[in-house]
Every structure is written in C-alpha cells, then in structure tokens.
Amino acid sequence: MGQIEQEFNGQVIANQFGKEYFVTAEVVAATPTLSATLVLDSIINVRGSGSAASAEQAPAAWGTIFTGTLATTGEIVDFHGSSIVAGVAKELVDRLFKQFFPRIPRDGAEAGALWTDTLETTADVGGVRSNVHAVNNHSATGWVTHAGRRAFHIVSEAQYVFSGSGTQAGQEFTLEGKGHRVTHQYIGADGSYLGFTATDSAQAQAKLTQLGLVIPVRQQRFDTLTVIAH
C-alpha cells in the first residue's frame, strides 16, 4: 500500500494505491543449486492507479507460474514465467519476485556482519518503464523474536536512483528521481524465510515534454511479506 502525490500549479493531487498478493513458493534441492517455483494464487484489494492492473484485470494473472534458480546469495537467476508479458505478472517479477528472498553473503552471515551490494533492475509498472540503480547496505543485527519464532534479523537500507518514461492522460513524459528504502527481513533458526516489512519513499520530477511542464512527484509505500509454512 502507499500514496503518490503530484504537485501542479501549487495544488497537490494525492492517489492512494494498494493490493495484496497470495503466492505459493517452493524451493527444492537441485544440485549444485536450489530450484525455486513461485505461483501467483490470487490478487485482492487492488485499488488506485499505482497498481499495474485493475481489480477486473487481476484475475487474468491468477495461476501464473514462475521458475528460476535460487543462488546461495538469495538471488533468483534464469527467472521466467508462463505469463511474464502480462502487466500484473511483469510487475510482480520486477518489484517483488526478483528480490523475494533475502540477500546474504555467499559464505553466510553472523550477528554484527555488514555487507554491501548493488542491484540494477528494469521495471515496467503501471505503464511506466524505468531503470533503477540501488546501493544496498545490509546489517545482521542478531537474533530476535518474530511472529512468535526465533529469527535472525537483517536490516537492509537502500539508496537508489531511477529514470523512466511513460504516458499519462495521453501525454508522454520522462521521469527522474531518487529514493530510500529500509527493509527488515527475518530468517528462522531452521533456515526458513519468515518474511519482511519495508518502507520506501521516493521523490521525482515528471517532465511533460510536449507541454513544457515539470511536475514534482512524491511516493510513499509500505510492503509486508508474511510467510505461512505448510
């Protein structure tokens, strides 16, 4: 869920958006790596233009299957899906699935560990195609209790810049901006993934080249991943 604000001639127009995904994730051993299968079971409570699909369009993506190879660092590679070109499925791949599992050092992490990585992604969300470059600083804070279970807590703080283009109300525009994201991830004592919470804020400028207008855009979003073991 989140909110997008656009400022035009001193007036701020706010749009709230949100949706809930239900996904089945399965990871199995496939020497020398792991094989990951993610199935989009359903999408509910779709609202606002910040979503790639309307409530009427969302059911068309239900049942989409995505597969890939899960590296020891948490990255999913060779990732593809049966409906990857569909708007809502493409959004899911770009915004969530590629970063579904926590990123950890190849040799593992222990309490007090610090590490940094960079991530380059190309996203197509809500008709806006963008390139994102993020620098992620991770810290392993140690053991906590999360959802009633003993969990290893990793805090990831990302500073990112992005640029893109799209069409709004029939007008072509370009978009440039930067953002800040803080993610709290939790891993069970048995190695199982327990989920995350994240806050994300971004500021950008949308340039309507045909009209010669520059519109400030601000976005605040909140994401939660809850894992239910079967």
KADANOR-V881041 format. One record per backbone hydrogen bond with DSSP energy under -1.0 kcal/mol. NH is the residue of the N-H (numbers start at 1). CO is the residue of the C=O. If there is no record, write none. Layout:
nh;co
NH;CO
NH;CO
//
This chain:
nh;co
2;17
3;220
4;15
5;218
6;13
7;216
8;11
11;8
13;6
15;4
17;2
18;47
20;44
22;42
24;39
26;37
28;35
30;33
33;30
34;70
35;28
36;68
37;26
38;66
39;24
40;64
41;22
41;39
42;22
44;20
47;18
51;48
58;54
60;57
61;58
62;59
63;40
64;61
66;38
67;80
68;36
69;77
70;34
71;75
74;71
77;69
80;67
82;65
84;81
86;83
90;86
91;87
92;88
93;89
94;90
95;91
96;92
97;92
98;93
99;96
100;97
104;73
108;105
112;140
113;110
115;138
117;136
119;134
121;132
123;130
125;128
128;125
129;165
130;123
131;163
132;121
133;161
134;119
135;159
136;117
137;157
138;115
139;155
140;113
141;153
144;151
146;149
149;146
151;144
152;187
153;142
154;185
155;139
156;183
157;137
158;181
159;135
160;179
161;133
162;177
163;131
164;175
165;129
166;173
168;171
171;168
173;166
174;207
175;164
176;205
177;162
178;203
179;160
180;201
181;158
182;199
183;156
184;197
185;154
186;195
187;152
188;192
189;150
191;188
194;186
196;225
197;184
198;223
199;182
200;221
201;180
202;219
203;178
204;217
205;176
206;215
207;174
208;213
209;207
212;208
213;208
215;206
217;204
218;5
219;202
220;3
221;200
222;1
223;198
225;196
//
